[in-house]
């Protein structure tokens, strides 16, 4: 959902400065703002599938975790390197262990993979300390396993780049995951917080749409869910009719 303030500014500024170089810069800025308000990440370590979808131009990044790495059957560093070689600009790389182990591994990954590396830490006292320390080095940090607005507040105070509320897991425990996203978004809006909301544990297209509607800046999902975003029964029906009509036109033209 485009910020109404941006939409209003777009109309006003285009009228005021449309024919100037300043107007050109304003239009570029507005386009940039609109694009970055809805980013889509894939939640997988399957590099073949990631590469297929990257070619669509729709994918802005990837999130991984130890479970996905085990499923891939590859060494994590090998997966990260493949993704970097594909040109992915934002890859969440999860670290574990105690605070010192996490910060050491986080710095190693950031040094090895550069600007593509986003270090993923849990929302624990150790994880948030690591987040604050890595942020001092201008390393992006994704604080994961967020299940409440209170946790998101602590993550923001730790200078997290992203917080990842787990919508599906909240729903599994009789808590409205989308409401947690909305609560975080509202707190961040009121306090003008720069930390972005990366909605995770999304299991269907409806929740993807509603996550954006409730204020998420980014959504991450399994490839299967992303593929379903293209689909609608009425699109399929309409396409079948159009293709049939096109065939009739072609046959009439060549007869």
N, C-alpha and C positions, 0 to 999 in steps of 0.2 A: 504494500500500500504506500503510495507516494505521500510524503508529508504535505498536508494542505498548505503549510507556510511556504514550502518550496514551490508548490503549484501556483500559489498566488503571486509569489515573487517572479516566477517565470513569466506570467502574463504581463505584469507591470513593467518589468525590466526590459522585456523584448520590445515593448512599445516605446520606452524612453530612449534606449540606446541601440536600437536595432542596426543602424547604419554606421556605427562607429567601431573602431578597433576595441574599445572598451566593451561594446555590446557583444563582440565576438568572444571576448574573454568571459563575459558573464554567461553566455550561452554554453561555453565549454564547461564552466564551473557547475552550472545547473545540471547539465547532462551527466557530469561526473557524480554529483550528489544523488541523482535519481538512480544511476546504475548501482552505486555502492549501498543503497538502502535495501537491496534485495540480492543477497549473495547465496549461492547454492554450493554446498560441499557434498562430496560422497563419503559415506562411512564404510570404508572397506580397505583391505590391503591387497586386493586382487588387481595387479598392475595392468593386466590385459584388458579387463573390463573398464578400468579407469581411463586407459588410453582411448578406447572406443568412444566413450562419452565425452572425453576432453575435446575430441574433434568437432563436437556439436557446437562448441563455443559457449555452452551454458554452465560449465563447471568452473568454479572459482577457487576450489581448494579441496583438500582431503583431510578427514580425521581418521586416526587409527587408534588401536588399543592392543594390549597383549593378546586378547582372545582372537582378534582379527589376524594378528601376526601368526599365531599358531595355525590358524586355518590356511594361511597362505603357504605354509611350509618353507618359508624363506627366512633368512637372517634379516632382522629389522633394518640394518644399515643398507643392505642390498635393495630392499624395497624403497627406502627413502631415496637412494641414489637413482633408481629407475624413475621415480616421480620427478626428481629434480631435472633429470635429463629430458623428461617430457616437457618441461617448462612450467610445471605447477608452481605458483607463487606462494602458496600457503599450505603447509603440511603439519598437522598436529602430531607430535611425537611424544608418546607418553613415557614418563620416567617413574621409578618406584624406589622403595627402600626408605632409609632414614633421611633426615634433612641434608646431611653432608653428601650422601650418595646421590640424592636427587639433584642437588646443585652442581655436583661434579659432572654428572651425566648430561644435565641440561646444557652446561657450558660446552661440553665436548660436542654435543649434537649441533649447537649453534655455530661453533667454530668450523665444524666439518661441512655443514649444509647451508650456512650463511643465511641470507634473507628469507629463504624458503622455510626455515625452521620456526615452528611455534611449539614451545615446550608445554606439555600437558601435565598438570599436577593436580592431586586430589585436594578437595576442600577440607583440609585438616590443619591444625596449627603448624605442623612441619611444612605442609604444602604451601600454605600462605606465606610463611617466612621465605621459602625458596622463591615464590612468586615475586615478592618484594625485592629480593636480592638480584634476581635475573632482570627485573625491570630496570634496575639501576644501570645495568649493562646494555640497555635498550634492546633486550631480547623479548620478543612477543611471548606471552604466557596465556594458556587456556586453562582456567580453573574448572575442573570437571567434577562430576558427582555432586551437582548442585540440586537441592531438593526444597529450598525455601528462599524467600526474599532476604531473610536475615543472613543466610550464607552468602548470597550475592552481594550484600552490602559489605561484608568482610572482604570478599574478593576484590571489590572495587577499591576499597581502602588499601589493599595490597598492590594496587596498580596493575591489576589483571587487564590484559588486552581483551579477552573474552571470558564470559562465564557460560557454562554448558548445563542448563537445567534439563533433566531427563524426563521428558513428558510421559513416555510410555510406562516407565517404571513407577512414576507417581500415580498414574491411572490404575496400575496393577494393585496399588496399595490404597485404593479408595480416596485418593486426593486428585483434584482436577488439575492435571499438569498444565493445561493452557492458562488456567487462572494464576498459577504461579508465575508463568511467563508474563502475564499482564501486570501482576503486582511488581515484578522486578522492573519492567519497562516504565511503570508509573513512578516508582521511586527514583530511577535514574533520570527520568525527564524532569521531575521537580527539583532535583539536586544538580542537574546539569552534569551528570556523570558521563565520562567518555568511554567507559568499558562497554563493549558490545555484547549483545545477547545472542549466543549461538545455540539455538534450540536443537536438542539431541533426542535420541530414542524415539524417533518418529516412524510409525509403522504403517501409515496410510496417507494417501494424498490429502484427504480432508484435514488431517492434523497439520500437514505442511502449510496449507493455505491459512488455517486459523492461527498458526504460530506467527506468521507474518502479520496477520490482522491484529493480533494481540501485542505486537511490538517487537518481535524478534528481528534482529538485523541480518542474521544468517540462519539457515537451516542445514542440518546434515542428515543424510538418510541413506539407507542401503540402495544399491543400484536398482533393485527391483521396484522400489517405491518411486524412484526418479523416472523410470521408464513408464510407469503408469500415469505420470503427469501429462503425457502427450495424448492419452487415450480418453475417448468418450464415445458411448454407443451412438450418439447422434452424429458425431463427426464421421464415424465409420459408415453410417447409413447414407449421409449426404455425399460422401466420397464415392460410394458405390453408384449412386444416381448420376453424379457428374461424370464419372468415368464411362458409364454406359452411354450418356449423351454425347460425350466426346467421340466415342467409337462410332456412333450413328452419323455424326458430322463428317468424320473421316471417310466413312463408307460412301456417304452421299457425294462427297467431293470427288472421289475417285471413280464413281460410276458413270 
